[in-house]
Amino acid sequence: MSFGVLLIVVILVVFGAASSARAAENPPLTLARDGFFYVGGKPTVVNGRQYMAGQMYVEYRIPARKTHPYPIIMVHGGTMSGTNYTGTPDGREGWAQYFVRQGYAVYVIDQVGKGRSTHLERTYGPVDLVDSQNSQQRYVAQSRTIPPCSN
């Protein structure tokens, strides 16, 4: 066997072991219910057409084995959406799945006029574009951009 073929076999074995370990850490979620709904809102007419404004998108996951009486409600920051809680940039599960695995019912919202809640310019004003570097520094790669605290 050539060195290149041997190297590929070793990489595949290591990758397969890592995937198996990750799967063992996070077995499939067992849910009683999951889905989404909208809360609130009112009909708004824009240019002769009727739209819904003021509603809030809510995504929920109820574990099959609920062990806590009170739910966790996750509210995102101003420039983001509830998807911040449902996964990480590198593909790992998010806080929503973590708390479902701990036996909590979890509700993830998108604030009114943001994310999956409808944004109507006439109701909320123009969309402010957010500099991607700002989001990168604040939410994705904090360890690279925020200096450590000194005591």
C-alpha positions in Angstrom: 0.0 0.0 0.0 1.4 3.4 -0.9 1.9 6.2 1.7 -0.9 8.2 0.0 -3.5 5.4 0.2 -2.4 4.6 3.8 -2.9 8.3 4.7 -6.4 8.4 3.2 -7.4 5.2 5.1 -6.1 6.7 8.4 -8.0 9.9 7.8 -11.2 8.1 7.0 -10.9 5.9 10.1 -10.2 9.0 12.4 -13.1 10.9 10.7 -15.4 7.9 11.1 -14.5 7.6 14.8 -15.1 11.3 15.4 -18.5 11.1 13.7 -19.5 8.1 15.8 -18.4 9.9 19.0 -20.4 12.9 18.0 -23.5 10.8 17.2 -23.2 9.0 20.6 -23.0 12.4 22.3 -26.2 13.6 20.6 -28.6 10.8 19.9 -31.8 11.8 18.0 -34.1 14.2 19.8 -37.2 12.5 21.0 -40.0 15.0 20.8 -43.7 15.0 21.7 -44.3 17.9 19.4 -42.5 20.5 17.4 -43.6 23.2 15.0 -44.2 26.9 14.8 -46.9 29.5 15.0 -47.4 33.3 14.9 -48.6 35.5 17.7 -50.4 38.8 17.4 -50.5 40.9 14.3 -53.1 43.0 12.5 -54.0 43.5 8.9 -52.3 46.4 7.3 -53.0 47.8 3.8 -50.0 48.8 1.7 -50.6 50.1 -1.9 -54.1 48.6 -1.9 -52.9 45.1 -0.8 -53.5 43.6 2.6 -50.6 42.3 4.6 -50.2 41.1 8.2 -47.9 43.3 10.4 -46.9 43.1 14.1 -46.9 39.3 14.4 -44.1 37.4 16.1 -42.8 34.0 14.8 -42.5 31.3 17.5 -40.8 27.9 16.9 -41.3 25.3 19.6 -39.9 21.9 20.6 -41.6 19.9 23.4 -39.5 16.9 24.6 -41.2 13.5 24.8 -39.9 13.3 28.4 -40.6 16.7 29.8 -39.0 16.9 33.3 -39.3 20.7 34.0 -42.6 22.5 34.6 -41.6 25.8 33.0 -40.5 26.3 29.4 -37.4 28.1 28.2 -38.2 31.1 26.0 -35.3 32.3 23.8 -35.3 35.9 22.5 -32.6 36.9 20.0 -30.6 40.2 19.9 -31.7 43.1 17.8 -29.9 42.4 14.6 -30.2 38.6 14.6 -33.0 35.9 14.6 -34.1 33.0 16.6 -32.0 30.7 14.4 -29.0 31.8 16.6 -30.4 29.3 19.2 -31.0 26.3 16.8 -27.4 25.7 15.6 -23.9 26.9 15.4 -21.9 28.2 12.4 -19.9 24.9 12.5 -23.0 22.7 12.4 -23.3 21.7 16.0 -26.7 21.8 17.8 -27.7 25.0 19.5 -29.0 26.0 22.9 -32.5 25.1 21.9 -31.6 21.4 21.4 -29.5 21.4 24.5 -32.4 22.5 26.7 -34.8 20.1 25.0 -32.3 17.3 25.8 -32.5 18.5 29.5 -36.3 18.0 29.5 -37.4 21.6 28.9 -40.1 22.7 26.5 -38.3 25.3 24.3 -39.8 28.3 22.5 -37.5 30.3 20.1 -38.9 33.6 18.9 -38.1 36.0 16.1 -38.9 39.5 17.3 -41.7 41.4 15.5 -40.4 42.8 12.2 -37.2 40.7 12.3 -36.0 37.3 11.1 -39.0 35.1 10.2 -41.5 37.6 11.5 -42.6 39.7 8.5 -41.0 43.1 8.1 -43.1 45.7 6.3 -41.1 48.9 5.5 -44.2 51.0 5.8 -44.9 49.8 9.3 -41.3 49.5 10.7 -39.3 51.8 8.4 -36.4 50.8 6.1 -34.3 47.8 6.9 -31.0 48.8 8.4 -28.2 46.7 7.0 -25.7 45.5 9.6 -22.0 45.4 8.9 -21.0 41.7 8.6 -17.8 42.4 10.6 -19.9 43.6 13.5 -21.9 40.3 13.6 -18.7 38.3 13.1 -17.1 40.0 16.1 -20.1 40.0 18.4 -21.6 36.5 17.7 -19.4 34.2 15.7 -15.7 34.7 16.6 -15.6 36.6 19.9 -12.5 34.9 21.1 -10.6 36.4 18.2 -11.9 39.9 18.6 -12.5 40.6 22.3 -9.4 41.0 24.5 -9.3 38.8 27.6 -10.2 40.3 30.9 -7.2 41.3 33.1 -7.4 41.0 36.9 
